[in-house]
Amino acid sequence: MAAYDGGPAFPHEEIDYCDGETARHIRRGMSLRAWFAGKIMAGFTARTGDDPSLDTPEKRAAVACRDADALIAELDRE
């Protein structure tokens, strides 16, 4: 896995009330890398058969993770 995953894609705060006490929990959710890779995989699935070099799920996953890492790196340059 990449050293930097882009941080959380959908962080949110949950507030629980119990016996008059308030507890706050920060939920990180999935990483931005996982979100980007999933979107890229969805694109590959929509184009099934277009690229013979992506003929297995393992190959598609490797390319999706590489592309997600490249996208995060480019976004960090801005």
C-alpha atoms as an extended CHARMM CRD file, in Angstrom:
* protein
*
        78  EXT
         1         1  MET       CA              0.0000000000        0.0000000000        0.0000000000  PROA      1               0.0000000000
         2         2  ALA       CA              1.1430000000        3.5270000000       -0.6680000000  PROA      2               0.0000000000
         3         3  ALA       CA              2.7820000000        5.4230000000        2.1710000000  PROA      3               0.0000000000
         4         4  TYR       CA              0.3020000000        8.2760000000        1.7260000000  PROA      4               0.0000000000
         5         5  ASP       CA             -3.2970000000        7.3160000000        0.9440000000  PROA      5               0.0000000000
         6         6  GLY       CA             -4.6850000000       10.8270000000        0.4550000000  PROA      6               0.0000000000
         7         7  GLY       CA             -6.3650000000       10.8820000000        3.8430000000  PROA      7               0.0000000000
         8         8  PRO       CA            -10.0080000000       10.0730000000        4.4900000000  PROA      8               0.0000000000
         9         9  ALA       CA            -12.4360000000       10.3810000000        1.5790000000  PROA      9               0.0000000000
        10        10  PHE       CA            -15.5710000000       10.8670000000        3.6720000000  PROA      10              0.0000000000
        11        11  PRO       CA            -14.7240000000       11.7240000000        7.2720000000  PROA      11              0.0000000000
        12        12  HSD       CA            -17.6470000000       12.5000000000        9.5060000000  PROA      12              0.0000000000
        13        13  GLU       CA            -18.3450000000       13.1090000000       13.1490000000  PROA      13              0.0000000000
        14        14  GLU       CA            -20.8070000000       11.0260000000       15.1080000000  PROA      14              0.0000000000
        15        15  ILE       CA            -22.2220000000       12.3410000000       18.3570000000  PROA      15              0.0000000000
        16        16  ASP       CA            -23.6440000000        9.8800000000       20.8630000000  PROA      16              0.0000000000
        17        17  TYR       CA            -25.7500000000       10.8440000000       23.8480000000  PROA      17              0.0000000000
        18        18  CYS       CA            -25.9370000000        8.3920000000       26.7090000000  PROA      18              0.0000000000
        19        19  ASP       CA            -26.9640000000        9.0620000000       30.2980000000  PROA      19              0.0000000000
        20        20  GLY       CA            -26.6130000000       12.8090000000       29.7780000000  PROA      20              0.0000000000
        21        21  GLU       CA            -23.0450000000       12.4460000000       28.4930000000  PROA      21              0.0000000000
        22        22  THR       CA            -21.9160000000       13.4470000000       25.0190000000  PROA      22              0.0000000000
        23        23  ALA       CA            -19.3650000000       11.3810000000       23.1740000000  PROA      23              0.0000000000
        24        24  ARG       CA            -17.9050000000       12.4900000000       19.8510000000  PROA      24              0.0000000000
        25        25  HSD       CA            -16.3830000000       10.0100000000       17.4550000000  PROA      25              0.0000000000
        26        26  ILE       CA            -14.5590000000       10.8950000000       14.2580000000  PROA      26              0.0000000000
        27        27  ARG       CA            -15.0400000000        8.2260000000       11.6060000000  PROA      27              0.0000000000
        28        28  ARG       CA            -12.4510000000        8.3280000000        8.8650000000  PROA      28              0.0000000000
        29        29  GLY       CA            -14.2390000000        6.1340000000        6.3820000000  PROA      29              0.0000000000
        30        30  MET       CA            -12.3480000000        4.8500000000        3.3650000000  PROA      30              0.0000000000
        31        31  SER       CA             -9.1630000000        6.4580000000        2.1450000000  PROA      31              0.0000000000
        32        32  LEU       CA             -9.1030000000        8.7560000000       -0.8390000000  PROA      32              0.0000000000
        33        33  ARG       CA             -6.8390000000        6.1850000000       -2.5360000000  PROA      33              0.0000000000
        34        34  ALA       CA             -9.4460000000        3.4480000000       -2.0870000000  PROA      34              0.0000000000
        35        35  TRP       CA            -12.1790000000        5.7670000000       -3.3870000000  PROA      35              0.0000000000
        36        36  PHE       CA            -10.1950000000        6.7000000000       -6.5080000000  PROA      36              0.0000000000
        37        37  ALA       CA             -9.1690000000        3.0790000000       -7.1530000000  PROA      37              0.0000000000
        38        38  GLY       CA            -12.7960000000        1.9540000000       -6.8660000000  PROA      38              0.0000000000
        39        39  LYS       CA            -13.9280000000        4.5780000000       -9.3700000000  PROA      39              0.0000000000
        40        40  ILE       CA            -11.1580000000        3.5290000000      -11.7530000000  PROA      40              0.0000000000
        41        41  MET       CA            -12.1670000000       -0.1460000000      -11.3660000000  PROA      41              0.0000000000
        42        42  ALA       CA            -15.7710000000        0.7910000000      -12.1630000000  PROA      42              0.0000000000
        43        43  GLY       CA            -14.5430000000        2.4170000000      -15.3580000000  PROA      43              0.0000000000
        44        44  PHE       CA            -12.6280000000       -0.7320000000      -16.2850000000  PROA      44              0.0000000000
        45        45  THR       CA            -15.7380000000       -2.8390000000      -15.6540000000  PROA      45              0.0000000000
        46        46  ALA       CA            -17.7870000000       -0.5930000000      -17.9260000000  PROA      46              0.0000000000
        47        47  ARG       CA            -15.2280000000       -1.0880000000      -20.7110000000  PROA      47              0.0000000000
        48        48  THR       CA            -14.7800000000       -4.8450000000      -20.3970000000  PROA      48              0.0000000000
        49        49  GLY       CA            -12.8390000000       -6.2720000000      -23.3190000000  PROA      49              0.0000000000
        50        50  ASP       CA            -11.4010000000       -2.9660000000      -24.5750000000  PROA      50              0.0000000000
        51        51  ASP       CA             -7.8650000000       -3.6530000000      -23.4070000000  PROA      51              0.0000000000
        52        52  PRO       CA             -6.4440000000       -7.1850000000      -23.5270000000  PROA      52              0.0000000000
        53        53  SER       CA             -3.6260000000       -6.1670000000      -21.1460000000  PROA      53              0.0000000000
        54        54  LEU       CA             -6.2890000000       -5.7680000000      -18.4260000000  PROA      54              0.0000000000
        55        55  ASP       CA             -7.7720000000       -9.2310000000      -18.8060000000  PROA      55              0.0000000000
        56        56  THR       CA             -7.7450000000      -10.2360000000      -15.1220000000  PROA      56              0.0000000000
        57        57  PRO       CA             -9.1050000000       -8.5620000000      -11.9740000000  PROA      57              0.0000000000
        58        58  GLU       CA             -5.5980000000       -8.5790000000      -10.5000000000  PROA      58              0.0000000000
        59        59  LYS       CA             -4.1720000000       -6.6260000000      -13.4400000000  PROA      59              0.0000000000
        60        60  ARG       CA             -7.0530000000       -4.1400000000      -13.3530000000  PROA      60              0.0000000000
        61        61  ALA       CA             -6.6200000000       -3.6780000000       -9.5890000000  PROA      61              0.0000000000
        62        62  ALA       CA             -2.8620000000       -3.0600000000       -9.9280000000  PROA      62              0.0000000000
        63        63  VAL       CA             -3.4330000000       -0.4140000000      -12.6020000000  PROA      63              0.0000000000
        64        64  ALA       CA             -6.2790000000        1.1750000000      -10.6190000000  PROA      64              0.0000000000
        65        65  CYS       CA             -4.0700000000        1.5190000000       -7.5210000000  PROA      65              0.0000000000
        66        66  ARG       CA             -1.1850000000        2.8990000000       -9.5780000000  PROA      66              0.0000000000
        67        67  ASP       CA             -3.5040000000        5.4460000000      -11.2050000000  PROA      67              0.0000000000
        68        68  ALA       CA             -5.0310000000        6.3900000000       -7.8430000000  PROA      68              0.0000000000
        69        69  ASP       CA             -1.5310000000        6.9930000000       -6.4380000000  PROA      69              0.0000000000
        70        70  ALA       CA             -0.6840000000        9.1540000000       -9.4600000000  PROA      70              0.0000000000
        71        71  LEU       CA             -3.8730000000       11.1770000000       -9.0340000000  PROA      71              0.0000000000
        72        72  ILE       CA             -3.2000000000       11.7800000000       -5.3290000000  PROA      72              0.0000000000
        73        73  ALA       CA              0.3970000000       12.8270000000       -6.1120000000  PROA      73              0.0000000000
        74        74  GLU       CA             -0.8140000000       15.2570000000       -8.7660000000  PROA      74              0.0000000000
        75        75  LEU       CA             -3.4590000000       16.7300000000       -6.4940000000  PROA      75              0.0000000000
        76        76  ASP       CA             -0.8360000000       17.2370000000       -3.7730000000  PROA      76              0.0000000000
        77        77  ARG       CA              1.2970000000       19.2690000000       -6.2020000000  PROA      77              0.0000000000
        78        78  GLU       CA             -1.3900000000       21.9440000000       -6.4870000000  PROA      78              0.0000000000
